[in-house]
Amino acid sequence: MGAVVADALNKTFRVLDHRPGLLGAVRNLFSAAGRDVSAVRDVSFTIEPGEMVGYVGPNGSGKSTTLKMLTGILRPTSGQAVVCGLSSTADRRALARRIGVVFGQRTQLWWDLPPMEGFRLLRHIYGVPLPDFERRLEELVERLALADVLDVPVRKLSLGQKMRCELVAALLHGPEVLFLDEPTIGLDVVVKEELHTFLRALNADHGTTMLLTSHDLDDIEQLCSRVIVIDRGERLHDGDLASLHRRYGHVRRISLQLAAAGEEPWALPDGAWVERSEGRQVVIAFDADRVAAPLLVRGVLSHVEVVDLAVHEARIEDVIKRIHRGPDRPLPAAGRASPPPER
């Protein structure tokens, strides 16, 4: 059996109808009228031990709800979640000792206490033997460079320091599976790279299985060999990142730094357009199904003098939109600029 198994998971929430006004407020107290909203619909997947899997989708797609069902925070309306061979509902207490959870916008540390005090409390909560606790804490503090902040109240820490402390808190009891919900939200590039390096080492050294949700495609590209896409509660794709781009990543971009401001590469083929132009910085978007990147680059270079150039894969937002529309329907590009008249 896999380390994480989602078997036909469904989650429906009851949303009450609220009537306005004083009389409506009184009626709301005694009425259960409302409607059912489906947050997750028939989602199934299996994650093998040691895998690092990205779980992506737009806001409201059901990512966090799925994680909460897998970790036992929420009970599925139907279906089953099995993690480390344990039911997330029937074996919730036993499961809590086998998994670690980090929610990027929630904390499991105590706001007014230093991280060290929080770590000691968590040792007792999880029943971690003192020698194991000291060994793991020493390793984690060294790897995450936290020695200087252990006695500083959590409320005084930077966002990056808090997130590194959250990782320590989630790993002190030696979990087999780590769930990460938007762990890099709000972090700068340097701190993000430090977390990426740490998580890769954790997986390589300890074989920790990870399920990661993120809006940042860089997190997925740096950490995950497999990506599951969910939208409107339904699983839409499950495979490696390369296959995701091959099948759905049709809109790519070329960023240019021009030699002089005001020059614009308007001589573009059908299927390519200027998405943004600000001084010497220009971004060209193109449909990779209709336009070959090397030909487009050569055409641009023949019309304008370029100082620097980079080709970018499709953004995860575009990929998800494409998946939702279906592979045979065109993806409108956000912020698409209409080409000017021919000169």
ZIQUIDA-V196899 format. One record per residue. N is the residue number from 1. RES is the residue in one letter. SS is DSSP state (helix for helix, strand for strand, loop for the rest). BURIAL is b if it has 24 or more other C-alpha atoms within 12 Angstrom, else e. Layout:
# ZIQUIDA-V196899
n,res,ss,burial
N,RES,SS,BURIAL
N,RES,SS,BURIAL
This chain:
# ZIQUIDA-V196899
n,res,ss,burial
1,M,loop,e
2,G,loop,e
3,A,loop,b
4,V,strand,b
5,V,strand,b
6,A,strand,b
7,D,strand,b
8,A,strand,b
9,L,strand,b
10,N,strand,b
11,K,strand,b
12,T,strand,b
13,F,strand,e
14,R,strand,e
15,V,strand,e
16,L,strand,e
17,D,loop,e
18,H,loop,e
19,R,loop,e
20,P,loop,e
21,G,helix,e
22,L,helix,e
23,L,helix,e
24,G,helix,e
25,A,helix,e
26,V,helix,e
27,R,helix,e
28,N,helix,e
29,L,helix,e
30,F,helix,e
31,S,loop,e
32,A,loop,e
33,A,loop,e
34,G,strand,e
35,R,strand,e
36,D,strand,e
37,V,strand,e
38,S,strand,b
39,A,strand,b
40,V,strand,b
41,R,strand,b
42,D,strand,b
43,V,strand,b
44,S,strand,b
45,F,strand,b
46,T,strand,b
47,I,strand,b
48,E,loop,b
49,P,loop,b
50,G,loop,b
51,E,loop,b
52,M,strand,b
53,V,strand,b
54,G,strand,b
55,Y,strand,b
56,V,strand,b
57,G,loop,b
58,P,loop,b
59,N,loop,e
60,G,loop,e
61,S,loop,b
62,G,loop,b
63,K,helix,b
64,S,helix,b
65,T,helix,b
66,T,helix,b
67,L,helix,b
68,K,helix,b
69,M,helix,b
70,L,helix,b
71,T,loop,b
72,G,loop,b
73,I,loop,e
74,L,loop,b
75,R,loop,b
76,P,loop,b
77,T,loop,b
78,S,strand,e
79,G,strand,b
80,Q,strand,b
81,A,strand,b
82,V,strand,b
83,V,strand,b
84,C,loop,b
85,G,loop,b
86,L,strand,b
87,S,strand,b
88,S,loop,b
89,T,loop,b
90,A,loop,e
91,D,loop,e
92,R,helix,b
93,R,helix,e
94,A,helix,e
95,L,helix,b
96,A,helix,b
97,R,loop,b
98,R,loop,b
99,I,strand,b
100,G,strand,b
101,V,strand,b
102,V,strand,b
103,F,strand,b
104,G,loop,b
105,Q,loop,e
106,R,loop,e
107,T,loop,b
108,Q,loop,b
109,L,loop,b
110,W,loop,b
111,W,loop,e
112,D,loop,e
113,L,loop,e
114,P,strand,b
115,P,helix,b
116,M,helix,b
117,E,helix,e
118,G,helix,b
119,F,helix,b
120,R,helix,b
121,L,helix,e
122,L,helix,b
123,R,helix,b
124,H,helix,e
125,I,helix,e
126,Y,helix,b
127,G,loop,e
128,V,loop,b
129,P,loop,e
130,L,helix,e
131,P,helix,e
132,D,helix,e
133,F,helix,b
134,E,helix,e
135,R,helix,e
136,R,helix,b
137,L,helix,b
138,E,helix,e
139,E,helix,e
140,L,helix,b
141,V,helix,b
142,E,helix,e
143,R,helix,b
144,L,loop,b
145,A,loop,e
146,L,loop,b
147,A,loop,e
148,D,loop,e
149,V,loop,b
150,L,loop,b
151,D,loop,e
152,V,loop,b
153,P,strand,e
154,V,helix,b
155,R,helix,e
156,K,helix,e
157,L,loop,b
158,S,loop,e
159,L,helix,b
160,G,helix,b
161,Q,helix,b
162,K,helix,b
163,M,helix,b
164,R,helix,b
165,C,helix,b
166,E,helix,b
167,L,helix,b
168,V,helix,b
169,A,helix,b
170,A,helix,b
171,L,helix,b
172,L,loop,b
173,H,loop,b
174,G,loop,b
175,P,loop,b
176,E,loop,b
177,V,strand,b
178,L,strand,b
179,F,strand,b
180,L,strand,b
181,D,strand,b
182,E,loop,b
183,P,loop,b
184,T,loop,b
185,I,loop,b
186,G,loop,e
187,L,loop,b
188,D,loop,e
189,V,helix,e
190,V,helix,e
191,V,helix,b
192,K,helix,b
193,E,helix,e
194,E,helix,b
195,L,helix,b
196,H,helix,b
197,T,helix,e
198,F,helix,b
199,L,helix,b
200,R,helix,b
201,A,helix,e
202,L,helix,b
203,N,helix,b
204,A,helix,e
205,D,helix,e
206,H,helix,e
207,G,loop,e
208,T,loop,b
209,T,strand,b
210,M,strand,b
211,L,strand,b
212,L,strand,b
213,T,strand,b
214,S,loop,b
215,H,loop,b
216,D,loop,b
217,L,helix,b
218,D,helix,b
219,D,helix,b
220,I,helix,b
221,E,helix,b
222,Q,helix,b
223,L,helix,b
224,C,loop,b
225,S,loop,b
226,R,strand,b
227,V,strand,b
228,I,strand,b
229,V,strand,b
230,I,strand,b
231,D,strand,b
232,R,loop,b
233,G,loop,b
234,E,strand,b
235,R,strand,b
236,L,strand,b
237,H,strand,b
238,D,strand,b
239,G,strand,b
240,D,loop,b
241,L,helix,b
242,A,helix,e
243,S,helix,e
244,L,helix,b
245,H,helix,b
246,R,helix,e
247,R,helix,b
248,Y,helix,b
249,G,loop,b
250,H,loop,b
251,V,strand,b
252,R,strand,b
253,R,strand,b
254,I,strand,b
255,S,strand,b
256,L,strand,b
257,Q,strand,b
258,L,strand,b
259,A,loop,e
260,A,loop,e
261,A,loop,e
262,G,loop,e
263,E,loop,e
264,E,loop,b
265,P,loop,b
266,W,loop,b
267,A,loop,b
268,L,loop,b
269,P,loop,b
270,D,loop,e
271,G,loop,b
272,A,strand,b
273,W,strand,b
274,V,strand,b
275,E,strand,b
276,R,strand,b
277,S,strand,b
278,E,strand,e
279,G,loop,e
280,R,loop,b
281,Q,strand,b
282,V,strand,b
283,V,strand,b
284,I,strand,b
285,A,strand,b
286,F,strand,b
287,D,strand,b
288,A,loop,b
289,D,loop,e
290,R,loop,e
291,V,loop,b
292,A,loop,b
293,A,helix,b
294,P,helix,e
295,L,helix,e
296,L,helix,b
297,V,helix,b
298,R,helix,e
299,G,helix,e
300,V,helix,b
301,L,helix,b
302,S,loop,e
303,H,loop,e
304,V,loop,b
305,E,loop,e
306,V,strand,b
307,V,strand,e
308,D,strand,e
309,L,strand,b
310,A,strand,e
311,V,strand,e
312,H,strand,b
313,E,loop,b
314,A,loop,b
315,R,loop,b
316,I,helix,b
317,E,helix,b
318,D,helix,b
319,V,helix,b
320,I,helix,b
321,K,helix,b
322,R,helix,b
323,I,helix,b
324,H,helix,b
325,R,helix,e
326,G,loop,e
327,P,loop,e
328,D,loop,e
329,R,loop,e
330,P,loop,b
331,L,loop,b
332,P,loop,e
333,A,loop,b
334,A,loop,e
335,G,loop,e
336,R,loop,e
337,A,loop,e
338,S,loop,e
339,P,loop,e
340,P,loop,e
341,P,loop,e
342,E,loop,e
343,R,loop,e
